[in-house]
Amino acid sequence: QVQLVESGGGLVQAGGSLRLSCEASGNIFNINTMDWFRQAPGKQRELVATITSRRNTGYADSVKGRFTISRDNAKNTLYLQMNSLKPEDTAVYYCSIIATAQRYWGQGTQVTVSS
């Protein structure tokens, strides 16, 4: 069984920063891609950032230059540094990993950006 536990969400003013963490535990082997998704009320879940096992990264256009994804393979932990936050970044943020050809999801952490 694989568990993903996110932390670091909260309420922040526009222009502020937050750092999300996601720790993976359980029977995990060969973690490949690690991703952050988000889902705002009434909207579809969208991919925010992705990082491969070789640390190649990709970002949604809406967060490029403001968000940074990173990973610590020794700790099986994924991070998302979010700077210059905007009200439109308000959403539940989910981490997700692909390991041994299966995708796993965390429970989500709420990020709220006030104007």
C-alpha positions in Angstrom: 0.0 0.0 0.0 1.2 3.5 -0.9 0.4 6.6 1.0 1.0 10.2 0.0 0.6 12.9 2.6 0.6 16.6 1.6 1.3 19.4 3.9 2.0 23.1 3.8 -1.2 24.5 2.5 -3.0 27.4 4.1 -4.2 31.0 3.7 -1.9 33.6 2.3 -2.3 37.1 0.9 -1.7 37.8 -2.8 2.0 38.1 -3.5 2.9 35.8 -0.7 4.6 32.4 -0.8 3.9 28.8 0.4 5.8 25.6 0.2 3.9 22.4 -0.2 5.4 19.0 0.7 4.3 15.5 -0.2 5.8 12.5 1.6 5.4 9.1 0.0 5.5 5.9 2.1 4.7 2.3 1.8 5.6 -0.3 -0.7 7.2 2.1 -3.2 9.6 1.0 -5.8 10.9 2.9 -8.8 9.1 6.2 -8.4 9.2 7.7 -11.9 7.2 10.9 -12.4 6.0 13.0 -9.5 3.4 15.7 -10.1 1.4 18.4 -8.5 -2.2 18.9 -9.6 -4.8 21.4 -8.4 -8.6 21.6 -8.5 -10.5 24.9 -8.0 -14.2 24.9 -7.2 -16.3 24.2 -10.3 -13.2 23.4 -12.4 -11.5 20.3 -13.6 -8.3 19.1 -12.0 -5.3 20.4 -13.8 -1.6 19.5 -13.9 0.4 22.3 -12.3 4.0 20.9 -12.3 5.8 17.7 -13.0 9.3 16.3 -12.4 10.8 13.1 -13.7 13.2 10.7 -12.0 16.0 12.6 -13.9 14.6 15.8 -12.5 13.4 17.2 -15.8 10.6 19.6 -15.0 7.5 21.0 -16.7 5.0 23.6 -15.6 1.6 24.9 -16.6 1.8 28.2 -18.4 -0.2 29.9 -15.5 2.5 29.1 -13.0 5.8 29.3 -15.0 8.3 31.6 -13.3 6.4 31.6 -10.0 6.3 27.9 -8.9 9.2 25.5 -8.6 8.9 21.7 -8.3 11.6 19.6 -6.7 12.1 16.2 -5.2 14.3 14.5 -2.6 14.5 10.9 -3.7 16.3 9.8 -0.5 13.2 10.9 1.4 10.6 10.1 -1.2 9.4 13.6 -0.8 8.0 16.1 -3.4 8.0 19.8 -3.0 6.3 22.8 -4.6 7.6 26.2 -3.9 4.9 28.8 -4.8 5.9 32.4 -5.0 4.0 35.5 -6.1 0.7 33.8 -5.4 -2.5 35.1 -7.0 -6.1 34.7 -6.0 -6.6 32.4 -9.0 -4.1 30.0 -7.5 -6.7 29.1 -4.9 -7.5 25.4 -5.1 -7.0 22.1 -3.5 -3.5 20.9 -4.4 -2.8 17.2 -4.9 0.4 15.4 -5.2 0.5 12.3 -7.4 3.3 9.8 -8.3 3.8 7.1 -10.9 5.5 4.1 -9.4 5.7 0.7 -11.0 3.3 1.8 -13.7 0.6 2.8 -11.2 -0.5 6.3 -10.3 -1.2 7.2 -6.7 -2.8 10.3 -5.2 -2.6 12.2 -2.0 -5.7 13.5 -0.2 -5.0 17.1 -1.1 -4.2 20.3 0.8 -6.1 23.6 0.5 -4.4 26.7 -0.7 -6.3 29.9 -0.4 -4.9 33.2 -1.7 -6.8 36.4 -0.6 -6.7 39.5 -2.6 
